[in-house]
């Protein structure tokens, strides 16, 4: 019950089928030991992408909401301007926090490199 257009389409699809098989034959085989219940590699990849998408989008929306709230609160609750010593105190606190964090990271690397992180029996040969 196909019309002329449907018959032409079917003939074109039938002509393209050997070319498609030849193309697929040249592709590397992926997951030949797949069990019947396992998903295909494409489905597994797409589920990873969707999982990442479902985590990323809400987190980005929450970030945008938090930034909007902070900007709105900054404008509404303006208050007095911060004096110069206030900016100096903020800068000193930031620099001190960075120095403490950098020093602790240096201690972590130092202790790992010199073996202080190893257990008491890890250095022995078995």
C-alpha positions as CSV (number, residue, x, y, z in Angstrom):
1,X,0.0,0.0,0.0
2,X,3.0,2.3,-0.5
3,X,2.6,5.1,-3.0
4,X,5.3,6.1,-5.5
5,X,7.1,8.2,-2.9
6,X,7.0,5.4,-0.4
7,X,8.4,2.9,-2.9
8,X,11.2,5.3,-3.8
9,X,12.0,5.8,-0.2
10,X,12.1,2.1,0.5
11,X,14.3,1.5,-2.5
12,X,16.7,4.2,-1.3
13,X,16.8,2.8,2.2
14,X,17.4,-0.7,0.7
15,X,20.3,0.7,-1.4
16,X,21.8,2.4,1.6
17,X,21.7,-0.7,3.7
18,X,24.9,-2.4,2.3
19,X,26.8,0.8,2.6
20,X,25.7,1.0,6.3
21,X,26.7,-2.6,7.0
22,X,30.1,-1.9,5.4
23,X,30.5,1.3,7.5
24,X,29.6,-0.6,10.7
25,X,32.0,-3.5,9.8
26,X,34.9,-1.0,9.8
27,X,34.0,0.3,13.3
28,X,35.8,-1.1,16.3
29,X,33.7,-3.5,18.3
30,X,32.6,-2.1,21.6
31,X,31.7,-4.3,24.5
32,X,31.4,-7.7,22.7
33,X,30.7,-9.5,26.0
34,X,27.5,-7.6,26.7
35,X,24.9,-9.5,28.5
36,X,21.2,-9.3,27.5
37,X,20.3,-7.1,30.5
38,X,23.2,-4.6,30.0
39,X,22.7,-1.3,28.3
40,X,24.4,-0.4,25.0
41,X,27.5,1.8,25.2
42,X,25.5,4.7,23.7
43,X,22.8,4.4,26.4
44,X,25.4,4.2,29.1
45,X,27.1,7.3,27.8
46,X,23.8,9.2,27.5
47,X,22.8,8.2,31.0
48,X,26.1,9.7,32.3
49,X,25.5,12.9,30.4
50,X,21.9,13.1,31.7
51,X,23.1,12.4,35.2
52,X,25.7,15.2,35.0
53,X,23.0,17.5,33.4
54,X,20.6,16.8,36.2
55,X,23.2,17.7,38.8
56,X,24.7,20.7,37.0
57,X,21.6,22.6,36.0
58,X,20.0,22.8,39.5
59,X,23.3,23.8,41.1
60,X,23.8,26.5,38.5
61,X,20.3,27.8,39.1
62,X,21.0,27.8,42.9
63,X,24.2,29.8,42.2
64,X,22.4,32.3,40.1
65,X,19.7,32.7,42.8
66,X,22.3,33.2,45.5
67,X,24.1,35.8,43.4
68,X,20.9,37.6,42.6
69,X,20.0,37.6,46.3
70,X,23.4,38.9,47.3
71,X,23.3,41.7,44.7
72,X,19.8,42.7,45.8
73,X,20.7,42.7,49.4
74,X,23.8,44.8,48.7
75,X,21.7,47.4,47.0
76,X,18.8,47.4,49.5
77,X,20.9,47.3,52.7
78,X,23.5,49.8,51.6
79,X,24.3,51.4,54.9
80,X,27.4,53.4,55.7
81,X,30.4,53.2,53.4
82,X,33.4,51.0,54.6
83,X,36.3,53.2,55.8
84,X,39.9,52.7,54.6
85,X,40.8,50.7,57.8
86,X,37.9,48.4,57.1
87,X,39.3,47.5,53.7
88,X,42.7,47.1,55.2
89,X,41.3,44.7,57.8
90,X,39.5,42.7,55.1
91,X,42.6,42.5,53.0
92,X,44.7,41.5,56.1
93,X,42.2,38.7,56.9
94,X,42.2,37.4,53.4
95,X,46.0,37.4,53.2
96,X,46.3,35.7,56.6
97,X,43.8,33.0,55.6
98,X,45.7,32.4,52.4
99,X,49.0,32.2,54.3
100,X,47.6,29.7,56.8
101,X,46.0,27.5,54.0
102,X,49.3,27.6,52.0
103,X,51.3,26.7,55.0
104,X,49.0,23.7,55.8
105,X,49.2,22.5,52.2
106,X,53.0,22.8,52.4
107,X,53.0,20.7,55.5
108,X,50.8,18.0,53.9
109,X,53.2,17.8,50.9
110,X,56.2,17.8,53.2
111,X,54.9,15.0,55.4
112,X,53.8,12.9,52.5
113,X,57.2,13.3,50.7
114,X,59.2,12.4,53.8
115,X,57.1,9.4,54.7
116,X,55.3,10.7,57.8
117,X,52.0,9.6,56.4
118,X,52.9,6.0,56.0
119,X,51.7,3.4,58.5
120,X,54.1,1.7,60.9
121,X,54.2,-1.5,58.8
122,X,54.0,-0.1,55.2
123,X,57.8,0.2,54.8
124,X,58.4,-3.5,55.4
125,X,58.8,-5.9,52.5
126,X,56.5,-9.0,52.7
